[in-house]
Amino acid sequence: MKVTAIIPDELVKETQTLSNARNITEAMIIALNSYISLEKLKAMGEAIKKNPLQFKFSAEEIRDLNRQ
C-alpha cells in the first residue's frame, strides 16, 4: 500500500538507524511490526492480570508425581 505521510525527518532517520533498515520503507515496516507486537503483549498481559493462571498442583506435588 502506498501512503503519503508527513513525518519529521529526525524521527524517520532515528527509526532507520535504530532498526538497521536499508531504507525508509523497511524502517517503517519494522517500526510498525514492533508497535503491533508491543500492543499485543500489553493486551495479553492485561488479560492474564484479569484472569491469572491457576495451577492444579504445587511444585512439591509435581515433584512427588514425577518421582513415582
N, C-alpha and C positions, 0 to 999 in steps of 0.2 A: 504494500500500500504506500502510495506517495503521500507525504504530508508536508505542508508548509507550516513552520512554527518559528516564532520569534523567541530565541533562547540566547541569553547572554554568552558572548564569546568565551569569557573566562570559565563559565560553567561547563561548556562543551569541551574546552581544552583540558580542564581538570578531569572530567569524566573520561576522556580519551586517554589521558596519561595514567590514571589510576586503574583503568581496565586493560591497559596494554593493547588497546584496539588499534588496528591498522588504519581505520578511517572513521569518520563521524557516524556513519550508518551502523557499523559494528559496535561502536561505543554506546549508541542509543539502544541497540538490541540488548547488549549486556546489562546496561543500567535498568532497562525496563524488566528484564527477566529477574534481576536481583531484587527489584522492588516487589514484584509479584510474589517471589519466593518468601521474602520477608513478611509480607502481609499474610500469606497463607500460614506461616509459622506462628505469627501472632494470634491468628484465629484459632489455630489448633491448641495453642497454649491456653487461650480463654476457655475453649471447650473442655479441656482437661481440668482447668481450675473449677469450672462449674460442676463437672461430674468426674471427680477424681477416680483414678484406677483403684480397684479394691482387689486384694489378693485373698484367695481362699485359705491359703496356708501361710504360716510364718516361715521364716528362713530356717529355723530349727526343725520344724516339721518336715520341710522339704529335704533337709539333710538326712533326717531319720528315714524318710521314704526311699531316698537314693541308696542308703546303706542296706536296705532289705533285699 
